[in-house]
């Protein structure tokens, strides 16, 4: 049976994220395992509506999706967005947009940090533009061809 409930918190059981979902009343709080696409994880803010599903095993119940209160009106057919929100779910704080043109746009309301343990390469058939008020390069060797 599928049920619509409200997320009331998160915890882990073993290696799995679980959500506490309020389904029928204030005292009806049940634990559901989170189902996410492979390689993705999210800690969904409390009070977000969750679609849940039971299984044949009474101990295994699952959150299979969320009713997203933040909708992006500027998406064209074929485009996809991944975003994070403020801890209360009220506003988008960072997002990656995969455009239907093949472009990828990254936006953040604060810093963007990239850490690479090996080499990092930027290859472009066109220009590479860096727009900044200040540019710091911390390197033992800087080579410009």
C-alpha positions in Angstrom: 0.0 0.0 0.0 1.2 3.5 -0.8 0.7 6.3 1.7 1.4 10.0 1.7 3.1 11.2 5.0 5.3 13.9 6.4 9.0 13.5 7.0 9.7 14.0 10.8 13.4 13.2 10.8 16.2 10.9 9.6 18.4 8.3 11.1 20.5 5.3 9.9 20.1 1.6 10.3 23.3 -0.2 9.3 24.5 1.5 6.1 21.0 2.7 5.1 19.3 6.0 5.6 15.9 5.8 7.2 13.2 8.5 7.5 10.6 8.7 10.3 7.3 9.4 8.5 4.1 10.6 10.2 1.3 9.0 8.1 -2.1 9.0 9.8 -1.8 11.1 13.0 0.7 12.8 15.3 1.5 9.5 17.1 1.7 7.4 13.9 5.4 7.6 13.2 6.9 4.8 11.1 10.4 4.1 9.9 11.0 3.9 6.1 14.2 3.1 4.2 15.2 5.7 1.7 15.2 4.7 -2.0 17.4 7.0 -4.1 18.9 6.6 -7.6 22.2 4.7 -7.5 25.0 7.0 -6.5 22.8 9.7 -5.0 21.9 10.5 -1.4 19.9 13.2 0.3 18.9 14.2 3.8 15.4 15.6 3.1 14.3 18.4 5.3 11.6 17.7 7.9 7.9 18.5 7.0 8.4 17.6 3.3 5.7 15.2 2.1 6.8 11.7 1.4 5.3 8.9 -0.7 5.8 5.6 1.1 5.3 2.0 0.2 5.1 -1.2 2.2 6.7 -4.4 1.1 6.0 -8.1 1.6 8.3 -8.0 4.7 6.6 -6.0 7.4 10.0 -4.7 8.6 11.0 -3.2 5.2 9.0 -0.1 4.2 10.3 2.4 1.8 10.1 6.1 0.9 9.8 6.1 -2.9 9.6 9.8 -3.5 8.9 13.3 -2.2 6.3 15.9 -3.1 8.6 18.7 -4.2 7.4 22.1 -3.0 10.1 23.9 -5.0 9.4 23.8 -8.7 11.6 25.4 -11.3 9.6 27.1 -13.9 12.4 27.7 -16.4 13.1 24.1 -17.4 12.7 23.2 -21.0 11.7 19.7 -22.2 14.6 17.3 -21.8 16.3 19.3 -19.1 17.2 18.0 -15.6 18.1 19.8 -12.4 19.7 18.6 -9.2 19.5 21.0 -6.3 19.9 21.4 -2.6 17.8 23.5 -0.3 18.1 25.5 2.9 17.7 23.1 5.9 14.0 23.9 6.2 13.4 23.3 2.5 12.3 26.8 1.8 14.7 27.9 -0.9 17.2 26.5 -3.4 20.8 27.0 -2.2 22.8 25.3 -5.0 21.8 23.7 -8.3 23.2 21.9 -11.3 21.2 22.3 -14.5 21.7 19.9 -17.4 20.4 21.8 -20.4 18.8 20.3 -23.5 21.6 22.0 -25.5 24.3 19.9 -23.8 25.4 22.8 -21.6 25.8 22.3 -17.8 25.1 25.3 -15.5 26.3 25.3 -11.9 24.9 27.9 -9.4 25.6 28.3 -5.7 24.7 30.9 -3.1 28.0 30.5 -1.4 31.4 28.9 -2.3 32.1 26.1 -4.8 35.0 23.9 -3.7 36.6 21.3 -6.0 39.1 18.8 -4.6 41.0 16.5 -6.8 43.5 13.9 -5.5 45.0 13.4 -9.0 45.4 15.7 -12.0 42.7 18.1 -13.0 42.3 18.9 -16.7 40.2 21.6 -18.4 39.9 21.0 -22.1 37.9 23.4 -24.3 37.5 23.8 -28.1 36.6 27.4 -27.4 37.6 30.1 -24.9 38.1 29.5 -21.1 37.0 32.7 -19.3 37.6 33.4 -15.6 35.7 36.4 -14.2 36.9 37.2 -10.7 37.6 40.2 -8.5 40.8 38.4 -7.5 42.6 35.3 -8.9 45.0 33.4 -6.6 47.1 30.6 -8.0 48.8 28.5 -5.4 51.3 26.3 -7.3 54.9 25.1 -7.0 55.1 25.4 -10.8 52.9 27.5 -13.1 53.4 27.0 -16.8 51.7 29.2 -19.4 52.1 28.2 -23.1 
